């Protein structure tokens, strides 16, 4: 399903259709944070806890940033999750973002369906860095976890407000050793800040916690917060409403992408676009007029 080959895409679509009846029965959790916050270590600690203590099957979809220069990607997350990657009840798939916005790979949503059909009941999606564009992750997960660091400068300025507003829980990682006091202080600051945000439609008030992934402290507490979220949203039906709205969003998203592909694959467009690009760059016509002209050719 990650292949761009058109024949592979047709097979992928058929495969997804056949897997759909067996999907949708997992908890989908998005995990993000600034580079160096310890996402991979946290995921390994949480995944191991869920398998060993909660008898879960965990799939980790880790998105590696692709180079804008070479389009290459290191895909090194498996090497950072040594314990989890050899566990029979875990599946780790690092995928390159390949320039896709939203901090996720293009095929991430389809991969979720495959993992669910294969029997994984907890899907952890680790995303690229932190940025406003990553809000797209929210459209494919049930729960959004934001990992933070304490003592890394001005706590509330160090992260974009947009990403904080969509987080269901903020977890201060690396709360150990000499960092415990600053972690507690940061936790209080974030708790105060969260009260300034508008309330969520689903009735959930975002929580703030702390943990040490290397010392396995606070991992069970983090899972308790996640479980309480699922209990609340399932009891008031907002969990299922959210899933339906996500399906609608991905229908619209797929239509938009397909139209764009059709547009650029059109032979008449390919003939005319270079000429118009040159005219736009030399200031002969405006980008808006050039776009309208290309769209009128496409309509015909």
C-alpha positions in Angstrom: 0.0 0.0 0.0 3.0 2.3 0.3 3.9 1.8 -3.4 3.1 4.5 -5.9 2.9 1.9 -8.8 -0.7 2.1 -10.2 -1.1 -1.7 -10.3 0.0 -1.9 -6.7 -2.5 0.8 -5.8 -5.4 -1.2 -7.4 -4.4 -4.3 -5.4 -4.0 -2.1 -2.2 -7.5 -0.7 -2.6 -9.0 -4.2 -3.0 -7.0 -5.4 0.1 -8.2 -2.5 2.2 -11.8 -3.1 1.2 -11.5 -6.8 2.3 -9.9 -5.8 5.6 -12.5 -3.1 6.5 -15.0 -5.5 8.2 -12.1 -6.6 10.5 -10.9 -3.1 11.3 -12.0 -0.3 13.7 -11.7 -2.4 16.9 -8.4 -0.8 18.2 -7.5 2.3 20.1 -5.5 4.6 17.9 -3.1 6.9 19.7 -1.1 9.7 18.1 2.2 10.5 19.9 4.2 13.6 19.0 6.8 16.0 20.5 9.8 18.0 19.7 12.9 16.1 18.4 14.9 14.8 21.3 11.9 14.6 23.7 12.3 10.8 23.8 9.3 9.6 21.6 10.9 6.3 20.7 12.0 5.5 24.3 8.5 6.5 25.5 6.8 4.3 22.9 9.0 1.3 23.8 8.2 1.7 27.5 4.4 2.2 26.9 4.3 -0.6 24.3 6.2 -3.1 26.5 3.9 -2.2 29.5 0.7 -2.8 27.4 2.0 -6.2 26.2 3.3 -7.4 29.5 0.8 -5.9 31.9 -2.4 -5.5 29.8 -2.1 -8.4 27.4 -2.4 -6.1 24.4 -1.1 -6.5 20.8 0.7 -3.3 19.8 1.4 -1.9 16.4 3.8 1.1 16.1 3.7 3.2 13.0 6.8 5.4 13.2 7.1 8.2 10.6 10.6 9.3 9.7 11.2 12.7 8.3 12.3 12.5 4.6 15.1 14.8 3.4 13.8 17.6 1.2 17.1 17.5 -0.7 17.6 13.7 -1.3 14.1 12.5 -0.5 15.9 9.8 1.6 15.0 8.7 5.1 17.0 6.9 7.8 14.1 4.8 9.2 16.0 4.2 12.4 13.2 3.9 14.8 13.4 0.1 15.0 17.0 0.4 16.2 15.8 2.6 19.0 13.2 0.2 20.2 15.3 -2.9 20.7 13.1 -4.7 23.3 9.8 -3.9 21.6 11.0 -4.8 18.0 11.7 -8.4 19.0 8.4 -8.9 20.9 6.0 -11.3 19.2 3.0 -9.2 20.1 4.5 -6.0 18.7 4.8 -4.8 15.1 6.9 -1.8 14.2 6.8 -0.2 10.8 8.9 2.9 10.1 7.8 4.8 7.0 9.2 7.8 5.3 7.0 11.0 5.4 8.1 11.5 1.8 7.2 15.2 1.9 3.6 14.5 3.1 2.3 17.2 5.4 0.6 16.4 8.6 3.6 14.6 10.1 2.4 11.3 8.8 3.2 9.1 5.8 0.7 9.1 2.9 -0.4 5.5 3.6 -0.6 5.7 7.4 -4.4 5.6 7.5 -4.5 2.5 5.3 -1.8 0.9 7.4 -3.9 1.4 10.5 -6.7 -0.7 8.8 -4.3 -3.5 7.9 -2.9 -3.6 11.5 -6.4 -3.8 13.0 -7.4 -6.6 10.6 -4.2 -8.4 11.7 -5.4 -8.3 15.3 -3.5 -5.4 16.8 -5.7 -3.7 19.4 -3.5 -0.7 20.2 -2.0 1.4 17.4 0.6 3.9 18.3 1.5 6.5 15.7 4.7 8.4 16.2 4.9 11.5 14.1 7.6 13.8 12.8 8.6 16.6 15.1 6.1 19.2 16.2 4.5 21.7 13.9 1.2 23.3 13.0 0.8 21.0 10.0 0.8 17.9 12.3 -2.7 18.6 13.3 -3.7 16.3 10.4 -2.6 13.4 12.7 -5.7 14.3 14.8 -7.9 13.2 11.8 -6.8 9.6 12.1 -6.4 8.9 15.8 -8.8 8.7 18.8 -6.4 10.1 21.3 -3.5 12.6 20.9 -0.6 12.6 23.3 2.0 15.4 23.3 5.4 14.7 24.9 7.1 17.6 26.4 10.5 18.4 28.0 11.0 20.4 31.2 13.7 23.0 31.6 14.1 23.7 27.9 13.6 27.4 28.0 10.2 29.2 28.1 7.8 26.3 28.5 4.8 27.9 26.9 6.6 29.6 24.1 8.6 26.6 23.1 5.7 24.9 21.4 3.0 26.0 18.9 -0.4 26.7 20.5 -2.2 24.9 17.7 -0.6 21.5 18.7 -1.3 22.1 22.4 -5.0 22.8 21.7 -5.5 19.4 20.0 -3.6 17.4 22.6 -5.7 15.2 25.0 -2.8 14.8 27.4 0.5 16.6 27.9 3.2 14.3 29.4 6.5 15.8 30.7 9.1 13.1 29.8 12.5 12.6 31.4 11.1 13.5 34.8 14.0 11.8 36.7 17.3 12.6 38.5 18.0 16.3 38.8 15.2 17.1 36.4 12.3 16.1 38.8 11.8 19.6 40.3 11.7 21.4 36.9 9.3 18.6 35.6 7.0 19.3 38.5 7.2 23.1 37.9 6.5 22.6 34.1 3.6 20.3 34.9 2.0 23.0 37.0 2.6 25.7 34.3 0.9 23.5 31.7 -2.1 22.7 33.9 -2.6 26.5 34.4 -2.2 27.1 30.6 -4.7 24.4 29.6 -7.5 26.1 31.5 -7.2 29.0 29.2 -8.1 26.9 26.1 -11.7 26.5 25.0 -13.4 23.2 26.3 -13.6 20.2 24.0 -16.9 19.1 22.5 -16.5 15.6 23.8 -16.5 16.7 27.5 -12.9 15.8 28.1 -10.6 18.2 29.9 -7.0 17.6 28.8 -4.7 16.3 31.5 -1.1 16.9 32.3 1.2 14.2 33.6 4.9 13.3 33.8 7.0 10.2 33.3 10.5 8.7 33.0 10.6 6.4 30.1 14.1 5.1 31.0 13.1 4.3 34.6 9.6 3.1 33.7 8.0 5.7 36.1 4.6 7.2 35.3 3.9 4.8 32.3 1.0 3.1 34.1 -0.4 6.4 35.2 -0.3 7.7 31.6 -2.2 4.6 30.4 -4.8 5.2 33.2 -5.4 8.7 31.8 -5.8 7.3 28.2 -8.2 4.6 29.5 -10.3 7.2 31.3 -10.5 9.2 28.1 -11.8 6.1 26.1 -14.3 5.3 28.8 -15.7 8.8 28.8 -15.9 9.3 25.0 -17.4 5.8 24.5 -20.0 6.4 27.1 -21.1 9.8 25.6 -20.8 8.4 22.0 -18.3 11.2 21.0 -15.7 8.4 20.2 -18.0 6.9 17.5 -19.0 10.4 16.2 -15.3 11.3 15.8 -14.6 8.1 13.9 -17.5 8.9 11.4 -16.2 12.5 10.9 -12.7 11.1 10.3 -14.0 8.8 7.6 -15.8 11.8 5.9 -12.6 13.8 6.2 -10.6 11.1 4.4 -13.2 10.8 1.7 -12.8 14.5 1.0 -9.0 14.3 1.3 -8.9 11.4 -1.2 -11.2 13.2 -3.7 -8.9 16.3 -3.5 -5.8 14.3 -4.1 -7.3 12.3 -6.9 -8.5 15.5 -8.7 -5.0 17.0 -8.3 -3.4 13.9 -9.8 -5.9 13.9 -12.8 -5.2 17.6 -13.3 -1.4 17.2 -13.6 -1.7 14.0 -15.6 -3.8 15.8 -18.3 -1.9 16.1 -21.6 -3.3 19.5 -22.4 -2.4 20.9 -19.0 1.1 19.5 -19.3 1.5 21.3 -22.7 0.2 24.7 -21.4 1.5 24.8 -17.8 5.1 25.5 -18.6 4.2 28.4 -20.9 2.0 29.9 -18.2 4.6 29.4 -15.5 7.1 31.4 -17.5 4.5 34.2 -18.0 3.7 34.2 -14.3 7.5 34.3 -13.3 8.1 37.2 -15.8 5.1 39.1 -14.4 3.1 39.1 -17.7 0.0 37.6 -16.0 -1.0 37.0 -12.4 -0.9 33.5 -10.9 -4.7 33.8 -10.4 -5.4 34.4 -14.1 -3.0 31.6 -15.1 -4.7 29.2 -12.7 -8.2 30.1 -14.0 -7.0 29.5 -17.6 -5.5 26.1 -16.7 -8.8 25.1 -14.9 -10.9 26.1 -17.9 -8.7 23.9 -20.1 -9.1 21.1 -17.6 -12.9 21.5 -17.5 -13.1 21.2 -21.3 
